[in-house]
């Protein structure tokens, strides 16, 4: 028995789309949060929008990770 099981992905199109959107939301949200720190130093009025949007995207991505962990392929 291997220590790490190899994951070849899913064949279900809906689950595959969900997995892709999960990581797009998480990484995009984190990039938006980092961008908000640079915008805050240059131009202060747009930074809270980037920060709030990025935080909401990260939270949505984490929720999708939890939901995906509870779904099983048929």
Secondary structure in CASP SS format (residue, H / E / C, confidence):
PFRMAT SS
TARGET T0000
AUTHOR 0000-0000-0000
METHOD secondary structure of the structure
MODEL  1
X C 1.00
X C 1.00
X C 1.00
X C 1.00
X C 1.00
X C 1.00
X C 1.00
X C 1.00
X C 1.00
X C 1.00
X C 1.00
X C 1.00
X H 1.00
X H 1.00
X H 1.00
X H 1.00
X H 1.00
X H 1.00
X H 1.00
X H 1.00
X H 1.00
X H 1.00
X H 1.00
X H 1.00
X H 1.00
X H 1.00
X H 1.00
X H 1.00
X H 1.00
X H 1.00
X H 1.00
X H 1.00
X H 1.00
X H 1.00
X H 1.00
X H 1.00
X H 1.00
X H 1.00
X H 1.00
X H 1.00
X H 1.00
X H 1.00
X C 1.00
X C 1.00
X C 1.00
X C 1.00
X H 1.00
X H 1.00
X H 1.00
X H 1.00
X H 1.00
X H 1.00
X H 1.00
X H 1.00
X H 1.00
X H 1.00
X H 1.00
X H 1.00
X H 1.00
X H 1.00
X H 1.00
X H 1.00
X H 1.00
X H 1.00
X H 1.00
X H 1.00
X H 1.00
X H 1.00
X H 1.00
X H 1.00
X C 1.00
X C 1.00
X C 1.00
X C 1.00
END
